């Protein structure tokens, strides 16, 4: 009886092999996802949770820019429009709003875990330092985003926040002036915070997450300390 010929590689496999030969996909996969990690616990998922939250914030934020208008005359109405008229606008804004709060919490807990397992020590000092900068960026994102709805709470919170910056010895008043774009909070402050919120800080956040993860992969992670360590 004639043998059935063995099936050749499918189209998907052929495309993968073509890309793999040129871009080294399987090496990337092995290095990033199939690398050996020590036995850990649930606290070690907080870093990945922070990364997923960052990604969700970027996606929902990009969707919000479709309708949001960064001007004192239209900002409040544009948010009202997103909440009441745009299909699922309330959901996207709700995700972005609560995601911001959750992200501060999760990133902070991730930092606490890194601290308690001594992950700030050699050879992970740079991972810790890039993490510290990431926390700062997350806080600036939260602060700059708070003004954007341009309601009473946003206005007065920013008024207090920028006044607090003024308490820095020596350069405080100049910093307040720079943050507000003048002596009072107005159109310049709004556009300045908007620029920070949608360009400068997200670019810094994503680039620094890249460096942070590079270091995590290059150096490896700690294992939870044992009773006798
Ligand atoms: C957007 C913010 C952040 C993201 C996306 C992020 C992501 C991650 C991921 C995925 C890991 C590996 C898994 C794990 O140990 O959880 C990690 C490890 C680490 N992160 Fe972060 N991180 C962020 C913020 C921070 C902050 C604020 C600090 C501290 C100031 C920090 C310090 C560290 C350290 C020291 C490690 C190594 C932990 C170990 O070896 O046990 N990270 N980070």
Boltz pocket constraint, residues with backbone or C-beta under 6 A from the ligand:
constraints:
  - pocket:
      binder: B
      contacts: [[A, 43], [A, 44], [A, 45], [A, 46], [A, 47], [A, 48], [A, 50], [A, 51], [A, 52], [A, 54], [A, 107], [A, 108], [A, 110], [A, 111], [A, 113], [A, 114], [A, 117], [A, 119], [A, 120], [A, 124], [A, 127], [A, 128], [A, 129], [A, 130], [A, 131], [A, 132], [A, 133], [A, 134], [A, 135], [A, 138], [A, 209], [A, 212], [A, 216], [A, 220], [A, 221], [A, 222], [A, 223]]
      max_distance: 6.0
